[in-house]
Amino acid sequence: MVPWQPSKYTRAQLEERRLAALSVIQAGGQTNQQIANQFGVSVHTIYTWKERLKRQGGLEATVTPGRPGRLTPEQRQQIGTLLQEGARAFGFPDDTWTTPRVREVIGRRLSVWYHPDHVRKLLHQQGFSPQRPSKGALEQNETAVRTWVRTTRPEVEKKLRWQNQLVPICLKLSEAGLGGSPKP
């Protein structure tokens, strides 16, 4: 009977199992079915492992590099150079770099269009961090703002308080069938 086994192994666990089976396969004396039962794999897997052992001389894990990048290493370095020029050099209204802006520059200059989320990953890999423009107005007059807060704001708040008190009264009157709406 095969002891309990997880439904999904990590790459390290799979390699450990293959390497444990390696000594049994090399020792011989057992059928493929016996080896398969011992390690909880199919007979086909044992045939595959034996073929791989003949071709590669071992059962160690192979590197899976994934899909090749769309930018060359030189182009990746070029992104850093482009960013150092500043966003204004590319027609943006300020020097703030955002992922959509970087995406636009990469697309226009290097003819590779990425999703903005991937641009964020590229920036992070190169040591950059995406920025968001500040929300404050550049031309804001601090004196005018303080004056408004001191003089106009209390009047607005007073009016809102008065309106909020009248709304429940109006609702009660309309529910009672008296109707009418208060005039400020």
Phi, psi and omega in degrees: 000135179279129178293166181305140178225145178294155180284339180221126180261153172280168177300321180295319179294320178297318179294319179300319179294317179299317182291328176292322179289335182303313182295324179292318180296316182290329180291328181073189177088350178238150177283163178300322180295320179296317178295318180298316179297320182297323184254004175069038178233172178278162178298324179301321179298321179296318176300318180297316180297319180295319177296317179295323178297321178293315184288313189256346180081007179190175181241021180295156180296143176262154180282132175248097187288341182083187182291138178294148180294152180276342177254140175284163176303325178295319179293325177297319177294325180296330177300315178299319178295317180297319181293327180290338177292337180095151184292330180296330179296342181251016174091010178274152187291339178217178184268017179278127177265127172240162181299321176297324178292316180296320177302316180298316181293317178299316181296315182289317185276322186250000178057033175232119183255118179252160170289144181305327178296323179287326176300320178300318179294318178300316180298317181296320179298330181265004177091005178269159172232133180295150182239157173242142179296146177291151187266352180283149179286138181289329184265015184296132180265107183299323180295317179295322179296313179299320178296315179299315181298322183283324187254307188278320184303314179302323179294318180295316180296320180297317180296319179294319178299317181297317180294319180295329178286327182283332182300312179298324179296316179299319180297316180296320179295318182290326178293326179280356179084013181271338176059197180087153176229137182291149177254132181290000000 
